[in-house]
Amino acid sequence: MAVDYTVIVVYLAGMLAMGWWGMRRAKSKSDFLVAGRRLGPAMYSGTMAAIVLGGASTIGGVGLGYQYGLSGAWMVFTIGLGLLALSVFFSARIARLKVYTVSEMLDLRYGGRAGVISGVVMWAYTLMLAVTSTIAYATIFDVLFDMNRTLAIVIGGSIVVAYSTLGGMWSITLTDMVQFVVKTIGVLLLLLPIAVVKAGGFSEMKAKLPTEYFDPLGIGGETIFTYVLIYTFGMLIGQDIWQRVFTARSDTTARWGGTVAGTYCLVYAVAGAVIGTAAKVLYPTLPSADAAFATIVKDELPVGVRGLVLAAALAAVMSTSSGALIACATVANNDIWSRLRGAVRPAGEEHGGDHDEVRGNRVFILVMGVAVICTAIALNNVVEALTVAYNLLVGGLLVPILGGLLWKRGTAQGALASVVVGGLAVVGLMAVYGILANEPVYYGLLSSLVVYVIVSLATPATDPAVLVAWRERLAGRGVPSAEGAKVSA
């Protein structure tokens, strides 16, 4: 294992070095939170794919393949579909807004009265997303070093907090590019073919497994529908995803770079399911489906390759964790703290020195990082935490965000009512039906939609001046001059 340990240690040291290098580039709020809005197609595609394909997509995707066969690809596949939909239909308009958070977009669209409540819901989502990724360190470090769960979470989480705090989005972008390359080599180019060969090829896999393992819909129509509702729609509105869209240097980059990343996700989904199916042939009686990834890596891969593939799993977890962490800190600082202390700033406008802006956001990343690590230590169930996060996001924010983009009659009152009713409905229904039930997101989303339409129609239409300013921003005009200067620099 000495060679594998060396590979992992070198990888972790490289992540910290990237954080230090990124610190030298983060000179302004725009640099720190959205990488100066300067990412080109190649880097944008790699980092976008890295943020959406985390530990749940890698370890969980293989686990679903172990449990259901090829239809286990649907969870990650719907993530790819969501990213494709975002890139093709919405990313260009989102990128042209030149904001930092989803709540700022809602303020622009509805006239500045939706920010705090929507910020709280988005903060809860990004916090739980970061927590689920941080919990996953325990699984990987246990395989690597037989390490205590709490210590594994502290070490893995501290590395992510360190490089994220140092350089913000520049550090995260650089590390995500490395993580994207490591994941591609480790999972797609090494683990996938080795797993299939070890299982005897597809003919042997078909001979040893039930036919439903090769049914594309074997996981069940209701499950697939729920995945679409939660993950496909979740990709359209998450702060962690939008903050990556904000890093694109042009709307063309956002559209085509995101399309490439979404297509990559579809391939990754199928690969994970095939690896899990091969693991079922090799280890038919594992105590847990989620153990399939670690088991096949530990037992079937040669020295050195094993370390690289485990580094790939670590990369998957770190990319999602760091992206969720900076999103959580950005929302906490810009959408909640700044407003509660009375320092409400117009969307996209920067006050004070660049150094103060960067320092303030660094403090929030550090504080949120400590909160994430502590919460991850206290919680055990990754699936439940992830379900709570996406139920809140989709049930509370999908309707007012998409409504604002697609329906000009939507009002601020309708948006606020939709957020409150949808969010409370989801929480209440999870208490009644259980966290993992499908009903909370179904009925929560329906109640959010009904309230949004009824209240919007029952209240005065949005001020025409607000809608004019909104259309100007969607067209890439009306951006504050300071921000525009930074983008063109």
Residue pairs with C-beta under 8 A, 6 or more apart in sequence:
1 303
3 303
3 304
3 307
4 144
4 303
4 304
4 306
4 307
4 310
5 144
5 145
5 307
6 307
7 304
7 307
7 308
7 310
7 311
8 144
8 307
8 310
8 311
8 314
11 182
11 311
11 314
11 315
12 159
12 314
14 178
15 159
15 163
15 175
15 178
15 318
16 159
16 162
16 163
18 163
18 167
18 171
18 174
18 175
18 178
19 162
19 163
19 164
19 165
19 166
19 167
19 171
19 175
20 163
20 166
20 167
21 167
21 171
21 174
22 163
22 166
22 167
22 168
22 170
22 171
22 172
22 173
22 174
22 175
23 166
23 167
23 170
23 171
24 167
25 31
25 36
25 167
25 170
26 32
26 167
26 168
26 169
26 170
26 171
26 358
27 354
27 358
28 36
28 350
28 354
28 357
28 358
28 486
29 100
29 350
29 354
29 357
29 358
29 361
30 36
30 37
30 350
30 483
30 486
30 487
31 168
31 169
31 170
31 358
32 167
32 168
32 169
32 170
32 357
32 358
32 361
32 362
33 100
33 168
33 169
33 243
33 246
33 326
33 330
33 361
34 100
34 169
34 243
34 246
34 247
35 169
35 170
35 173
35 247
36 170
36 486
36 487
36 489
37 98
37 246
37 247
37 248
37 249
37 486
37 487
38 247
38 249
38 487
39 47
39 173
39 247
39 248
39 249
39 253
39 257
40 249
40 253
41 253
41 256
41 257
41 260
42 257
43 173
43 177
44 244
44 247
44 248
44 253
44 254
44 257
44 258
44 261
45 257
45 258
45 260
45 261
45 264
46 176
46 177
46 180
46 181
46 261
47 172
47 173
47 176
47 177
47 180
47 244
47 247
48 83
48 241
48 244
48 257
48 258
48 261
49 180
49 261
49 264
49 265
49 268
50 176
50 177
50 179
50 180
50 183
50 315
50 316
50 319
50 320
50 323
51 176
51 240
51 241
51 244
51 319
51 320
51 323
52 79
52 80
52 83
52 235
52 241
52 261
52 265
52 320
53 76
53 79
53 183
53 265
53 268
53 316
53 319
53 320
54 133
54 136
54 316
54 317
54 319
54 320
54 321
55 132
55 133
55 136
55 139
55 140
55 313
55 316
55 317
55 320
55 382
56 75
56 132
56 136
56 320
56 382
56 386
57 75
57 76
57 79
57 265
57 268
57 269
57 272
57 316
58 183
58 187
58 272
58 293
58 312
58 313
58 316
58 317
59 136
59 139
59 290
59 293
59 294
59 313
59 316
60 75
60 290
60 382
60 383
61 72
61 73
61 75
61 76
61 268
61 269
61 272
61 273
61 276
62 272
62 273
62 275
62 276
62 279
62 292
62 293
62 296
63 72
63 276
63 288
63 289
63 290
63 291
63 292
63 293
64 72
64 73
64 74
64 75
64 219
64 272
64 273
64 276
64 289
65 72
65 73
65 272
65 273
65 274
65 275
65 276
65 277
65 279
65 280
65 292
66 72
66 276
66 277
66 279
66 280
66 286
66 289
66 292
67 276
67 289
68 212
68 213
68 218
68 219
68 273
69 209
69 212
69 213
69 214
69 215
69 218
69 273
69 276
69 277
69 280
70 213
70 214
70 215
70 216
70 218
70 270
70 273
70 274
70 277
71 215
71 216
71 217
71 218
71 219
71 273
72 219
72 272
72 273
72 276
72 277
73 269
73 270
73 272
73 273
74 219
74 223
74 224
74 227
74 269
75 227
75 231
75 269
76 265
76 268
76 269
76 272
77 227
77 265
77 266
77 269
77 270
78 224
78 227
78 228
78 230
78 231
78 232
79 231
79 232
79 235
79 265
79 269
80 262
80 263
80 264
80 265
80 266
80 268
80 269
81 228
81 232
81 235
81 262
81 266
82 231
82 232
82 233
82 234
82 235
82 236
82 262
83 235
83 241
83 258
83 261
83 262
83 265
84 258
84 259
84 262
84 263
85 232
85 235
85 236
86 235
86 236
86 241
86 245
86 258
86 262
87 254
87 255
87 256
87 257
87 258
87 259
87 261
87 262
88 255
88 258
88 259
90 236
90 405
91 245
91 248
91 251
91 254
91 255
91 258
92 251
92 252
92 254
92 255
93 251
93 405
93 474
94 105
94 242
94 245
94 246
94 254
95 245
95 246
95 248
95 250
95 251
95 253
95 254
96 251
96 473
96 474
96 475
96 476
97 104
97 105
97 108
97 348
97 473
97 474
98 246
98 348
98 473
98 479
98 480
98 483
98 484
98 487
99 105
99 108
99 246
99 347
99 348
100 243
100 246
100 330
100 334
100 347
100 348
101 119
101 122
101 239
101 242
101 243
101 330
101 331
101 334
101 335
102 118
102 122
102 237
102 238
102 239
102 242
102 397
102 401
103 114
103 115
103 116
103 118
103 119
103 122
103 331
103 334
103 335
104 115
104 334
104 335
104 347
104 348
105 242
105 347
105 401
105 404
106 114
106 115
106 118
106 400
106 401
106 404
106 415
107 113
107 114
107 115
107 347
108 347
108 469
108 470
108 473
109 404
109 405
109 410
109 462
109 466
109 470
110 400
110 404
110 410
110 411
110 412
110 415
110 462
110 466
111 412
111 462
111 463
111 466
113 412
113 416
114 400
114 412
114 415
114 416
114 419
115 335
115 339
116 335
116 336
116 339
116 340
117 416
117 419
117 420
118 335
118 396
118 397
118 400
118 415
118 419
119 331
119 334
119 335
119 336
119 339
120 336
121 392
121 393
121 396
121 397
121 419
121 423
122 239
122 331
122 335
122 393
122 397
123 328
123 331
123 332
123 335
123 336
124 389
124 392
125 238
125 239
125 389
125 390
125 392
125 393
126 238
126 239
126 240
126 324
126 325
126 327
126 328
126 331
126 389
127 324
127 328
127 368
127 371
127 372
127 375
127 389
128 385
128 386
128 388
128 389
128 392
129 238
129 240
129 320
129 324
129 327
129 328
129 386
129 389
130 321
130 324
130 325
130 328
130 368
130 372
131 372
131 375
131 376
131 379
131 385
132 382
132 385
132 386
132 389
133 317
133 318
133 320
133 321
133 324
134 153
134 156
134 157
134 160
134 321
134 372
134 373
134 376
135 153
135 376
135 379
135 380
135 382
135 385
136 317
136 382
137 152
137 153
137 155
137 156
137 157
137 314
137 317
138 147
138 149
138 152
138 153
139 290
139 294
140 152
140 156
140 294
140 310
140 313
140 314
140 317
141 147
141 151
141 152
141 155
141 156
142 149
142 152
142 294
143 294
143 297
143 298
143 310
144 310
145 152
147 155
149 377
150 377
153 373
153 376
153 377
154 373
154 377
156 314
156 317
156 318
156 321
157 321
157 369
157 372
157 373
157 376
158 373
159 318
160 318
160 321
160 322
160 325
160 369
161 325
161 365
161 366
161 369
161 370
161 372
161 373
163 171
163 172
163 175
163 322
164 171
164 172
164 322
164 325
164 326
164 365
164 369
165 362
165 365
165 366
165 369
167 174
168 326
168 358
168 361
168 362
168 365
169 243
169 247
169 326
172 322
172 323
172 326
173 247
175 318
175 319
175 322
176 319
176 322
176 323
178 315
179 315
179 316
179 318
179 319
180 315
180 319
182 308
182 311
182 312
182 315
183 268
183 312
183 315
183 316
185 308
185 312
186 308
186 309
186 310
186 311
186 312
186 313
186 315
187 268
187 271
187 272
187 275
187 309
187 312
188 267
188 268
188 271
190 301
190 305
190 308
190 309
191 275
191 296
191 297
191 301
191 309
191 312
192 271
192 274
192 275
194 300
194 301
194 305
195 274
195 275
195 278
195 279
195 282
195 296
195 300
196 202
196 205
196 274
196 278
198 278
198 282
198 296
198 300
199 205
199 277
199 278
199 279
199 281
199 282
200 208
200 281
204 281
205 213
205 277
205 278
205 281
206 214
208 281
209 277
209 280
209 281
212 218
213 277
213 280
217 224
222 438
226 438
226 441
229 394
229 441
229 442
229 445
230 387
230 390
230 391
230 394
230 441
231 390
233 394
233 398
234 390
234 393
234 394
235 241
236 398
236 401
236 402
237 393
237 394
237 397
237 398
237 401
237 402
238 327
238 393
239 327
239 328
239 330
239 331
240 320
240 323
240 324
240 327
243 323
243 326
243 327
243 330
244 323
245 254
245 258
248 254
248 257
249 487
251 476
275 292
275 293
275 296
276 289
276 292
276 293
278 296
279 286
279 292
279 293
279 295
279 296
280 292
282 296
282 299
282 300
283 292
283 295
283 296
286 292
286 295
293 313
297 306
297 309
297 310
297 313
298 306
301 309
321 372
325 365
325 368
325 369
325 372
326 365
328 368
328 372
329 361
329 364
329 365
329 367
329 368
329 369
330 361
330 364
332 364
332 367
332 368
333 360
333 361
333 364
337 364
338 344
338 345
343 351
345 351
346 480
348 479
348 480
348 483
349 480
349 482
349 483
350 357
350 482
350 483
379 385
383 436
384 435
384 436
387 435
387 436
388 430
388 435
390 441
391 426
391 430
391 440
391 441
391 444
392 423
392 426
392 427
394 441
394 444
394 445
395 422
395 423
395 425
395 426
395 440
395 441
395 444
395 445
395 448
396 418
396 419
396 422
396 423
396 426
396 444
396 448
397 419
397 422
398 422
398 445
398 448
399 418
399 422
399 445
399 448
399 449
399 452
400 410
400 414
400 415
400 416
400 418
400 419
400 448
400 452
403 410
403 414
403 415
403 418
403 452
403 456
404 410
404 415
407 456
408 462
408 467
409 456
409 457
409 461
410 452
410 456
410 462
411 455
411 456
411 459
411 460
411 461
411 462
412 462
413 455
413 456
413 459
414 451
414 452
414 453
414 454
414 455
414 456
414 457
414 459
415 452
415 456
417 451
417 452
417 455
418 448
418 449
418 451
418 452
418 455
419 448
421 447
421 448
421 451
422 444
422 445
422 447
422 448
422 451
423 444
425 440
425 443
425 444
425 447
425 448
426 440
426 441
426 444
429 437
429 439
429 440
429 443
429 444
430 437
430 440
433 439
433 440
469 478
472 478
473 479
479 487
